[in-house]
Amino acid sequence: MSTNTASSSSGAAGSADASAPRRNSKRPKYSRFTQQELPACKPILTPKWVISAFLLVSVVFIPIGVASLFASRDVVEIVDRYETECIPPDKRSDKVKYIQTTENTTCSRTLTVPKRMKHPIYVYYQLDNFYQNHRRYVKSRSDAQLKENSSADDVSSCKPEDMANGQRIVPCGLIAWSLFNDTYSFSRNNQQLTVNKKGISWKSDRENKFGKDVYPTNFQNGTLKGGATLDPLTPLSEQEDLIVWMRTAALPTFRKLYGKIEVDLQANDIIQVILENNYNTYSFNGKKKLVLSTTSWLGGKNDFLGIAYLTVGGLCFVLALTFTVVYLVKPRRLGDPSYLSWNRNPGGR
Amino acid sequence: MKRYVYINDEESSHDLYCDNRISNRKYTLLNFLPKNLWEQFSRLMNQYFLLIACLQLWPLITPVNPASTWGPLIFIFFVSATKEASDDYNRYISDKKANEKEVWVVRQGIRKLVRAQNIQVGNILWIRENDEVPCDLVLLGTSDPQGVCYIETAALDGETDLKTRILPPACMGIDYELLHKIKGVIECPGPDRDIRRFDANLRLFPPFLDNDLCPLTIKNTILQSCYLRNTEWACGVAVYTGNETKLGMSRGIPKPKLTAVDAVIDKLTGAIFVFQIVVVIVLGIAGNVWKDTEARRQWYVHYPMEGPWFELLVIPLRFELLCSIMIPISIKVSLDLVKSLYAKFIDWDYKMIDRETGTPSHAANTAISEDLGQVEYILTDKTGTLTENKMIFRRCCINGVFYGSESGDALKDVELVDAVSSGSADVVRFLTVMAICNTVIPMKSKTGDILYKAQSQDEDALVRAAAQLHLVFFNKNANILEITFNASTIQYEVLETLEFTSDRKKMSVIVKDCQNGRIHLFSKGADEAILPDACSGQKTRVFIEAVEQYTQLGLRTLCLACRELNEDEYREWSFLFKEASSNLVDREWRIAEVCQMLEHDLEILGVTAIEDRLQDGVPETIETLRKAGINFWMLTGDKQNTAIQIALSCNFISPEPKGQLLSIDGKTEAEVHRSLERVLLTMRITMSEPKDVAFVIDGWALEIALKYYRNAFTELAILTRTAICCRVTPSQKAQLVELLKSCEYRTLAIGDGGNDVRMIQQADIGVGISGREGLQAARAADYSIGKFRFLKRLILVHGRYSYNRTAFLSQYSFYKSLLLCFIQILCLWNQSFQFFQLDGL
């Protein structure tokens, strides 16, 4: 790239050298810093450089975009929205009442596998319009309590779910209290498909943030029942559904890992899902979705990255073409002083 | 407000005036913290940040850790407070040193060593050679029998030549033993900052009875911070003490200049603040609405049904805190820091050191470097700025005979040398005026050579030239001047010196020939000041021709003249003069009037022509800067022809046919108006042609144009790229700067002498050349450079770099802050306006 160094910039006619006689004590000491002569480089945006830079970007970005799109297309994803379907049609007029009063909310769904899915197949639940990032919600937890049994009384930050019946709650806070409690079980051809629920949370969370000696106590005993209950005999470090839930989502639409299916599914397989529809998303019009998905080297199904790369790459290509045409049709000399503002209209300003 | 100083009277003035304690301190130990904090918080930006920082202490609303604002805020305050404190401490130390120095003061009639801080107004002080003067004194006695003492005023005005100070006539010849018994009263104006003026009167009491009121001028004073030189001792009475001295009054913080970039930054900050408020209001309302409609249904958030009374404010305040980073807290501090670095780069620059004298460039004002890159108009002085101000006597015309026309150097002209050796009366008279009509002081060096100490380079050149023509001015003993000519010594007694002022444009001396007792008036000055006063019988045409011829060559001309006075005329006039000079108000103007009464019917002796060469690199510098789109105006006190010649030789204007020079002249309103209109018309027509059109205007026409045709002249100023204004006074220079500034142009004024100070102070950027006319201009200026050619590097390198860097830094600061903030605001749309705690993750 064309460069000009600071040292070669316009200097005064009588340049002084370092050996000039030292008559004045005020005279500064010579150094390349004080004389602003440190080597420097600044690109000059000539047409050639601009066009080649744009071309380079498009050449690099377009293949990446294509590759990402293909990777995303290889991912097989089954999405089933069920929050309305799982309510009997006659009860749909007041969904909130149904979810709050009905005992047995079991519901059955049928999924068809469109393409062969290689294991592991990830099972997610997806919630819409659920603000896990709400300020009140996010703050309402006690990390110290989750970590160690000795800090079990540390519930001050958990308000309003800190105490129930005069006793502290472990795990306390709104997040734990509102734990998701829909359950799914899968079968293919009347054959049960096991869902592996081990290893669905972050390893660091299990080992460092949730204690092995912390057991749920007094949980979901309050007057208002939130979400799921926890087994009081299992330490928190093994309650992986809780650990996944406690890692709050940044956006109001989010997926959380439910488990993994460790067998391949063939195309046109029919999957029976028996689900218990317990969680109340009806009061705030939230959607619930069950998602089965494979992964590629790029993660789950997501076309955004590929499209973004293709857009930027394409744009750069178009710009490169435009500039080439402009350069060929109407070339302009570099550093032409007649374009300076005071030279454009001679005589006046 | 007048003050009456009673000499040696310890009772009366004790409490009336402050003592001599100098205090430049801004703070004391006790008031430092409150005062400094108050000062820092008087800035709007700091108040804003304090408000934000205080709001962050409220845990209910703070989205971030309060330390993230308190930290930087305290750091910034600490840095500025430390800087202030160390500056103030240094001032305290230097004050203390000055205050505790011991000086000889008369107390109860005896000389005692007293600390400088205890000197009272009216005390008599004794100063020894090479002592610093602790307060403003009026001289009462010196070791010199003629009543003269020499002082160096470098600390006061930066000029390094020795100046003479003389005893007031009333104190002349008082015995050394009696000096500390002297009693009297000095009537003087209240303290002011004018170091060139002291209009006072002295009256001594018995036994030193002298019924006359004795006028005092600055010549009779020695001011604080001067040094006594070449004089064994001097004794004087304190008139101004402490912070009321001339030096103390002229101290003080100059009004800060604001650069174009600063103004833009302030505007931007205001705009961002308004934007921030809008964002806060919009988001705050949206947040509250969302909370009331949606949040109640989000059962997992568990909203209480009843909130506190300030519930509605909580969300907007949270947004305010979140958006507070939109305004970058660091920008002022970072800008101050980099600006002081720019100034250092200018100080350090090797390519801007004047190698002849070893003077580096200096940026006295560290805050305005980036404006150097924005200059649109440069107003320059001529003498000493474009030229070297190294005067060389080249030609002369004595009584109609031209000398030096062939060789270009009159000193080598055989005819003149012959005329001198034959003792031609005209020539001798001419040389005598050259030698003694001035304020030069000859000093004998140790080797026996005579050195001339002159304040004006022209006078220096004339005296030297006279000496080379064997008429040597070799001694000045109080009022007695001694010259030698052809081995004979002639003595003159100086009766009166009518000083040079830029309004009078001439100076005269009245001398008495000690041989025959005749009184002469010798004058020298600009042709238009001298020639109209020529006696009626004399033909001045030849001199006008001479002046014209010399100015064509770009030489500076002076006319010399003389007149014999008779005794009565002089005595009558001297009475008037004395009265005028003891005037306390309008003294300068009154004196000028009285002088004019004597300076008439002059016999013109001849014309001298002095060459002032262009400085190195001036044409190239002007050419380069003009290519950069900068317009030049030359403002000079010199004559039109000389100015045009210099302008041509330094690429200021192009010669015909490429360039065109239009002149605006006229003596009356109508003439000036006509001429102005004509020039304006031509200017409009030639606008589209690639032609350099410039105009010339002289001081008189300028005065009229500015007074009556300001609009037309302003339009002309905008249209033209080059102008030459000649015969202008210092205040006109300042007016022109003001005119261009009022058209929103960035102006730079460059000059070297005292007459440029006003223009330099008026301009957006003042540049002083530390030259031969003293350092006055350089002291008043924002930047001082050694030579005109350094202006190119100052503007095109330092100015450009500074501007680019400041622009980059401020853009970066704003961009960074806005970007960070926009991410958060965009994020809020996904966050139900109830953003999560940033540090909680």
Chai-1 contact restraints between the chains, C-beta under 6 A:
chainA,res_idxA,chainB,res_idxB,connection_type,confidence,min_distance_angstrom,max_distance_angstrom,comment,restraint_id
A,S10,B,L796,contact,1.0,0.0,6.0,A-B,restraint_1
A,G11,B,K351,contact,1.0,0.0,6.0,A-B,restraint_2
A,A12,B,K351,contact,1.0,0.0,6.0,A-B,restraint_3
A,A12,B,F790,contact,1.0,0.0,6.0,A-B,restraint_4
A,A12,B,K792,contact,1.0,0.0,6.0,A-B,restraint_5
A,A12,B,R793,contact,1.0,0.0,6.0,A-B,restraint_6
A,A13,B,G617,contact,1.0,0.0,6.0,A-B,restraint_7
A,A13,B,R789,contact,1.0,0.0,6.0,A-B,restraint_8
A,S15,B,K351,contact,1.0,0.0,6.0,A-B,restraint_9
A,A16,B,Y350,contact,1.0,0.0,6.0,A-B,restraint_10
A,A16,B,K351,contact,1.0,0.0,6.0,A-B,restraint_11
A,A16,B,I353,contact,1.0,0.0,6.0,A-B,restraint_12
A,A20,B,R355,contact,1.0,0.0,6.0,A-B,restraint_13
A,R23,B,G358,contact,1.0,0.0,6.0,A-B,restraint_14
A,N24,B,G358,contact,1.0,0.0,6.0,A-B,restraint_15
A,K26,B,P360,contact,1.0,0.0,6.0,A-B,restraint_16
A,R27,B,P360,contact,1.0,0.0,6.0,A-B,restraint_17
A,P28,B,W348,contact,1.0,0.0,6.0,A-B,restraint_18
A,T34,B,W348,contact,1.0,0.0,6.0,A-B,restraint_19
A,Q35,B,Y350,contact,1.0,0.0,6.0,A-B,restraint_20
A,Q36,B,F345,contact,1.0,0.0,6.0,A-B,restraint_21
A,Y131,B,S832,contact,1.0,0.0,6.0,A-B,restraint_22
A,N133,B,Q831,contact,1.0,0.0,6.0,A-B,restraint_23
A,N133,B,F836,contact,1.0,0.0,6.0,A-B,restraint_24
A,H134,B,V301,contact,1.0,0.0,6.0,A-B,restraint_25
A,H134,B,S832,contact,1.0,0.0,6.0,A-B,restraint_26
A,H134,B,Q834,contact,1.0,0.0,6.0,A-B,restraint_27
A,R135,B,Q834,contact,1.0,0.0,6.0,A-B,restraint_28
A,R135,B,F836,contact,1.0,0.0,6.0,A-B,restraint_29
A,R136,B,V301,contact,1.0,0.0,6.0,A-B,restraint_30
A,Y137,B,V301,contact,1.0,0.0,6.0,A-B,restraint_31
A,V138,B,F836,contact,1.0,0.0,6.0,A-B,restraint_32
A,K139,B,Q837,contact,1.0,0.0,6.0,A-B,restraint_33
A,P160,B,H302,contact,1.0,0.0,6.0,A-B,restraint_34
A,L174,B,H302,contact,1.0,0.0,6.0,A-B,restraint_35
A,S178,B,Y300,contact,1.0,0.0,6.0,A-B,restraint_36
A,L251,B,N830,contact,1.0,0.0,6.0,A-B,restraint_37
A,S283,B,R297,contact,1.0,0.0,6.0,A-B,restraint_38
A,S283,B,W299,contact,1.0,0.0,6.0,A-B,restraint_39
A,F284,B,R297,contact,1.0,0.0,6.0,A-B,restraint_40
A,F284,B,Q298,contact,1.0,0.0,6.0,A-B,restraint_41
A,W342,B,G629,contact,1.0,0.0,6.0,A-B,restraint_42
A,P346,B,P690,contact,1.0,0.0,6.0,A-B,restraint_43
A,G347,B,M687,contact,1.0,0.0,6.0,A-B,restraint_44
A,G347,B,S688,contact,1.0,0.0,6.0,A-B,restraint_45
A,G348,B,M687,contact,1.0,0.0,6.0,A-B,restraint_46
